[in-house]
Amino acid sequence: MANYIPPVQGKISQIIDVIVLLVLAIGALYLPLFLGLAGSAQTSEVPENVTWDALGQNATMVEKWNELGYATATDAAELITSRFDYSFSVLNLLVMIVVVIGYYFIVLRFSGKEYSEVISEKFGDK
């Protein structure tokens, strides 16, 4: 039975690999933000007559808003009434599911070939 000896990679190749992987990882994280595909969309419904009562704030809450630097109800109205928008597109969800499943099968196919090569080198064809 032959011992498996993995191929040796040079230091420069390792550095290039690390740089490429860092660029790809950072790009994958920030590209959706740059394209406007991710982030927290918010909606805000400020009432016409802006008072602390209209915003649903009691005396303790008003005191805390004042401590935070919001002296009037108008100053804090945008922050108090902002809500996250949780809407999504079913089509985008389905496309994402297809992409993730497709990626899974591609990885299985490529790694299956490599695993079978390593197993045949280590244990021989059976």
N, C-alpha and C positions, 0 to 999 in steps of 0.2 A: 504494500500500500504506500503510494507516494505522498509525501507531505506537501500540502498546498503552500506555495510561497507567493504572496501577493506581489503585484508589480510595484516597483519603487518609484516614487514621484519626487522630483527635485524640489528644492526650497523655493525657487522662483515660481514654479508651477503652483505650489501650495499657496504662496502669497497672492498670486493672480486668482486662484480659486476662491480664496477668502474675500478678496475685493469684489469679485463678481457676485458672490453670494450675498454680501452686504448690500450692494447696489440693488440687487433683485429684491431682497427682503424689505429694504427701506422704500423702494419703488412700489412694491405691492401694498405697503401700508399707507403711503401718502398719495398714490395716484388717484384713488377714489375721492380723496378730499380735494385735490387740485381740479378734478373734473366735475366737482359738485355732485357726485353720486352718493356722498355720505355726509354725515354731520347731523346736528340736531336742529331739525326744522321746528319752529315754534309759531304758534298762533296766539294772538292777544285780542281780547275783546274788552276794551276800556269803556265803562259806562259813560253816558253823556254827562250826568251830574256826578262828578267825582268827589265823593266824601269817604271818610273812613268807614262809615256804616254801609255805604253802597258797595264798598270793596269787601265787606264781611269781616272787618277788623274790630276787635274789642279794645278796651283801654290798655291792657297789658301789651297787646300786639302793637298798638300805636306807640307806646313808650319804647318798645324795642326798635321799631322803625326809626324813631327819632334818634335813638342811640347810634343807629347805623348811618345817620346823616340824611335821612329822608324827612324833611321838616313838614312837608304837606302831603296830602293824599295824592295830589297830582304828580308829585315827584316819584312816588312809589307805585303808582297805578300800573304802569307798563310791566314792572317786575311782578307784581302781585297777580295780575290777570294772565300772564304768559303761561301757556300750556304746550307741552310737546305734541307734535303732530305724528301720530303713529300710523298714518295711512301708508299703504304699500300697493304695489302693482302685482297682480296675480301672474301676469306674463313674465315680469322680471323674476319672480320667485321660481316659476317653472324653468326659466332659462338657467338660473343659478343651480337648481337641482340637477339639470341635465349636464351642466359643466362639471359639477362636483362628481357625479357618478361616472362621467366620461373620463375625468382625470383618474379616478380610482381604477378603472379598467385598463387605462394606458399604463399606469404604474404597475399593476399586476402583470400585464403582458411583458413589459420590459424586464421587470425584476424576475419573472418566472424563467425567462431565457437565461439570465445571468445565474440564478440559483441552480438551474439544471446543469449549467457548465461547471460551476464550482463543485457540485455533487458528483458529476461524472469524473472530474479531475481527482477528487478526494477518494471516492469509492469505486470508480470505474463504472462502465455501462453494465446494467443488469437487465 
